[in-house]
Amino acid sequence: MKKVLATTLTVMMALNLAACSGGSSAPETTAAPAATTAAETKAAETAAADKEAETPAAESGDGLVQGTGTTLTVYTNSGSDGRGEWLVERAAKDGFDIQFIEAGGAEIQNRLLAEKNAPIADVVYGLNSIMWESLKAEDILIPYTPVWADEIPEGLNDPEGYYHAIVKQAILLVYDENQTAPEDAPKDWLDLWTNEAFDGKYEYLTSLSGGTVRNVLAGILTRYADPNGELGVSAEGWEQIAQYYQHGVPAEEGMDVYAQISDPAKPVICGQMWSSGIETRDEQYGTKTNYVVPEVGVPYAVEAISIVNGTKNEEEAQRFVDWFGSAQIQGEWAQEFSTLPANKNAVDKANEFNQKIATLPAQDIDWGLVAENIDAWCETIELNYMQ
């Protein structure tokens, strides 16, 4: 099986150029083949089509959809820490031939936009709801309902079927119980700037390019959605943002928030964190993390999967989507990489910590509104509200 891993756009371009050049491995002395008649060509094409038609619905003994060996190019921002290698090898066991290309979420998004009229990818997975909505609006995706779609909790899949959830990650306001008792902790993000007990005791990020901080801002601003307001947000919403930055402490460059909240000499007692980053930090800093669960719920960064508009391998892409999002494969993925599956039939394969995270209520967020405005929101915040 051909196995391709790339982590930068430079390597990806090299792969594309190689593909365009034909990549023939035949020695120069090989004799030219005899001319093929039109009838022979037609017969060969028919035989190949008949062979592929035998396999689309094929399943393994454990019910997993099987691939046909057609090579698929898969883009993702979730291929680090061995995920890419694992996926290529595991997919091969069920007949899938994967060319795996990994880069940051913004890079993947921009590449898909740049390739809109001549797509290279067949499938894309990972990203987050903000990016998925942007890609959907740009006609980069095509709708497909996988066999496991009804195994995903309501509100996580795109209602029109353009993308479907595979992994959930809670975006949390965390604190260290060794330093702050639960009864003394905030109960909502809004407490940070409306309760003087937390004045100057929480951290905010000065860079707004990351997915986590954008989810935090989305969780605040969408509470004040107003079609007549500035960038879809009411004046009250912008005042809340102003107060958030006025009463917080800017993050120190190169310093993890856990270095702050674990140190009794530091004023900061809480800050933002994604759920899968908590366990490793508790081990590193000796903290005992607890987190805030507002009445409105917590934002979830939802990794999803979709088929790229214009793929020449749509049927194989559908088979791969059916395979990868299945409870079996997502359960294996969770055990291997400590993730929280979106598939409710795979949650029991997650570790104890992630099973607890799975019970947290999700905040109802208008991701379409966020996708349309997030860049402008961040620009407005940087220009007008950040100290």
TORDREN-674192 format. One record per residue (C-alpha): z negated, x, y. Coordinates in steps of 0.02 Angstrom, whole numbers, plus 50000, padded with zeros to 5 digits. Example, Ala and Ser with C-alpha at 12.3 -4.5 7.8 and 13.67 -1.06 7.14 Angstrom:
496105061549775 496435068449947 
***
This chain:
500005000050000 500445006150171 498825007850271 498905010050459 497425012250572 497575014950759 496235015250890 497185018551048 498715011251132 499545028251123 499465028150934 500035010150931 501565014451033 501935028550914 501865016550769 503035004650857 504285018350894 504235023950714 504575006250658 506035004450776 506815020750716 506925014250538 505785027350458 506955031150311 506215043150183 507815045950084 508425064150077 509985068350173 510925072650014 510735055349939 512435048049902 512945032649999 512735016649899 514225006849843 514794993149960 513904976649932 514924960849930 514424945650031 514134936049871 512964949549803 512014950049967 511804931149967 511204931449787 509914944849826 509274935149975 509124919349872 508184928449735 506964935849861 506664918949940 506374910949769 505134924649725 504134921949885 504164903149861 503224905349697 501694913149782 501174903949942 499894892649860 499304905649735 497434908149722 496324920649634 495084915749501 493744913249634 494844901749737 495414914249868 497164912349938 498264927049885 499484936949988 501284940349940 501324958649993 502264955050154 501644967550283 500624959850424 500164968250588 498404963150640 497694966250814 495814965950845 494394972650951 493224970950801 493774985250691 492494998850727 491045004950618 492125004250462 492694986250483 494534990850490 494495001650334 493504988650239 494704974650287 496264984150236 495544988850067 494764971850031 496334962350083 497384973249967 496384966949819 497044949649855 498854954549887 498864957250076 499684972550155 498874975350324 499384986450470 497774986850567 497754990550755 496074991150846 495714992651033 494564985251164 494644966651195 495474968251365 496734980651295 497174968951152 497354954451273 498454964251392 499524970851250 499834953351183 500334947651358 501504962551379 502314959051210 502484940351240 504394940351231 504474952751087 502864951050988 502334964750869 500704957250804 500694943450674 498844939450682 497444943050806 495574941050778 493964944950871 493974943451063 492944929251140 493174911551203 493654917151378 495074928051312 495624915151185 495824901951320 496834914051426 497994918251282 498194899951240 498664895951420 499974909851416 500794902551259 500364918151157 499654908251010 500294894850894 499234880850820 498744881350638 497334872350547 496614883650410 495934876550249 494154880650305 494274872650479 493064858550437 491764871350379 491514877050561 490184868250668 490864856550801 491294864450967 491754881850905 493564879350854 494914875750982 495134856750975 497014858850979 496994871250834 497584886950924 496094897550870 494674895550746 492954903450743 492464916750616 490924925550690 489594919650814 488554930850926 487174923951035 487034930651213 485174931551246 483864935051380 482684946651284 480954953951309 479744964751210 478234955651140 477294972151142 477374971351332 477574952751370 476744938251280 477864923151244 476814912051356 477114924151500 478984925551471 480334915451562 480954899551481 482694899751558 483824911551653 483484901551811 481634905851800 482064923851841 482394919852023 481504903252047 479814909251980 479054922852087 478154929751933 479814937751882 480334944352052 480974962152025 480594961451839 482304958451763 483864968951753 485624964051803 487224973851770 488224980951914 489824981651812 490564964551775 491964970051658 491014967851495 491094952351386 489204950151376 488884949751563 490344937851587 489594926151459 487944926851554 488814922351717 489794908551631 488174901351564 487474900451741 488994895151843 489644881551727 488004872151750 488614869251927 490424865051894 491224855652038 493104852852051 492924852152240 491864867852252 492384885852280 493274891752122 492664876052032 490824879252071 489694869652189 488814877652339 487174875952243 487914886052100 488404900252216 486674899852293 485934902152118 487034917452094 486494924352262 484674922452210 485004930452040 485604946452120 484344946052262 482804945752150 483364956952006 483444975751979 485144984151957 485394992951791 485225011751793 486825020451741 486715026951563 485025018651529 484865005151396 483894989851452 482734992951304 482215009451379 481584999051525 480744984451437 479884995451308 479085006651441 477454999751517 477745010851669 479395002051710 479374985651808 480814977951709 480214966651568 481814957551518 483704958151521 485284952851431 485734957651251 486954951851118 486104946250957 486854959250840 486184973150952 484354968150934 483874974750762 484514992350792 483624993350959 481984987350886 482135001750762 482595014150898 481315009251031 479905002050926 480064985451015 479704968150947 481064957751025 480864939651069 482134929551167 482294914751282 483044898351220 483424887151371 483474868351348 485344868951383 485574881251238 486214899051234 487984905351264 488864911351108 490214924451107 491334917350972 492534928750881 494014919050816 495694921250730 497434915150774 499264917450734 500374925550865 501794915250936 503454922750881 502874930950721 504234932850590 502934931650452 502144914950493 501854909150314 501014925450264 499994924850425 499394907450377 498884913850206 497924928150285 497024916450405 496554905150259 495904920450164 494964929550302 494024914550371 493504908050200 491664906850157 491884919950022 492644933450133 491564929450285 490044930350172 490574947650113 490914952650293 489174946850346 488334956750208 489334972250247 489174972050438 487634961150477 488614947550565 488284928950587 489714919150507 490374904050598 490784896450428 489244886150384 489574889050198 489384907850224 487804907850331 486704909850177 487504927050151 486884933050322 485264942750334 483634934150384 483794938750567 485544931650584 485064915850490 483734912950623 485014916050761 486124903150677 484834889550716 484904892350905 485744878151000 487394882551082 487614879451267 489024867451305 490194877951412 491904873051479 492814888651421 494444882651498 493614882551669 492884899851634 494524907351577 495404900651731 494124907551854 493114921751777 494084935851861 493954927452031 492104923652001 491744941851965 492724947752117 491784935452227 490104941352158 490524959752183 491084956852362 489794944452421 488234944052313 487914960652229 486754972352324 
***
